[in-house]
Amino acid sequence: MSSVEPFLVHIRCDTDGYTHAVTEEEFAAGRHDGRFRAVCGHVVLAAPMIEEPGRFDPVCRDLLRAGPPHPAEVPRQERRRLRWRSRR
């Protein structure tokens, strides 16, 4: 799994007035419809881009502050040195 954080786009929703966080993948998938799925699960109907951002959605904010879910840690096995290299 990559340690790089996802790129987020902040889009104001025309229906609820909140600014939601949308991942780059969801933005690319919904750019033709103007509807995007936010990280909170809300389907964002994009407001005209000339409008200033609204209040940030509290659910998106809480999810982003919590960070990504941590998968169960799997112990890493140490690499063994090859014998021919260790004899030098």
C-alpha positions as CSV (number, residue, x, y, z in Angstrom):
1,M,0.0,0.0,0.0
2,S,1.3,3.4,-0.8
3,S,2.1,6.0,1.9
4,V,1.2,8.9,-0.5
5,E,-1.9,10.7,0.6
6,P,-4.7,11.1,-1.9
7,F,-5.1,14.4,-3.7
8,L,-8.3,16.0,-2.7
9,V,-10.5,18.6,-4.5
10,H,-12.8,20.8,-2.5
11,I,-16.1,21.3,-4.3
12,R,-19.1,23.3,-3.1
13,C,-22.4,21.4,-3.3
14,D,-25.3,23.3,-4.8
15,T,-27.9,21.3,-2.8
16,D,-26.6,21.6,0.7
17,G,-24.2,24.6,0.4
18,Y,-21.3,22.8,2.1
19,T,-17.8,22.4,0.6
20,H,-17.0,18.7,0.4
21,A,-13.7,16.9,-0.1
22,V,-13.6,14.8,-3.3
23,T,-10.7,12.5,-4.3
24,E,-9.0,12.9,-7.6
25,E,-10.4,9.6,-8.8
26,E,-14.0,10.5,-8.0
27,F,-13.4,14.0,-9.6
28,A,-12.2,12.4,-12.8
29,A,-15.1,9.9,-12.8
30,G,-17.8,12.5,-12.3
31,R,-16.5,15.5,-14.3
32,H,-18.9,15.0,-17.2
33,D,-22.0,14.8,-15.0
34,G,-21.0,17.4,-12.5
35,R,-21.8,14.9,-9.7
36,F,-19.1,13.7,-7.5
37,R,-19.0,11.3,-4.5
38,A,-17.3,13.0,-1.5
39,V,-15.2,11.2,1.1
40,C,-18.3,11.4,3.4
41,G,-20.4,9.5,0.9
42,H,-22.6,12.5,-0.1
43,V,-23.2,12.9,-3.9
44,V,-22.1,16.5,-4.6
45,L,-23.9,18.5,-7.3
46,A,-21.2,21.0,-8.1
47,A,-22.1,24.7,-7.7
48,P,-20.9,27.2,-10.3
49,M,-17.2,27.6,-9.8
50,I,-17.6,31.4,-9.5
51,E,-19.3,31.0,-6.1
52,E,-17.0,31.2,-3.1
53,P,-16.6,28.1,-1.0
54,G,-19.1,27.5,1.7
55,R,-18.6,26.1,5.1
56,F,-16.6,22.8,5.1
57,D,-18.8,19.8,5.6
58,P,-18.5,18.6,9.2
59,V,-18.5,14.9,8.2
60,C,-15.8,15.3,5.6
61,R,-13.8,17.3,8.1
62,D,-14.0,14.7,10.8
63,L,-13.1,11.9,8.4
64,L,-10.1,13.8,7.1
65,R,-8.9,14.6,10.7
66,A,-9.2,11.0,11.7
67,G,-6.9,9.9,8.8
68,P,-7.0,6.7,6.8
69,P,-8.0,3.5,8.6
70,H,-4.9,1.7,9.7
71,P,-4.7,-1.9,8.4
72,A,-3.6,-4.6,10.7
73,E,0.1,-4.5,11.0
74,V,1.9,-7.5,9.4
75,P,5.4,-8.1,10.9
76,R,8.1,-7.5,8.3
77,Q,10.5,-10.3,7.8
78,E,14.2,-9.3,7.8
79,R,16.1,-9.9,4.6
80,R,18.8,-12.5,5.0
81,R,22.2,-11.8,3.5
82,L,23.3,-14.0,0.7
83,R,26.1,-16.3,1.8
84,W,28.5,-15.4,-0.9
85,R,28.3,-11.7,0.0
86,S,28.8,-12.4,3.7
87,R,32.0,-14.3,3.3
88,R,34.1,-11.4,2.0
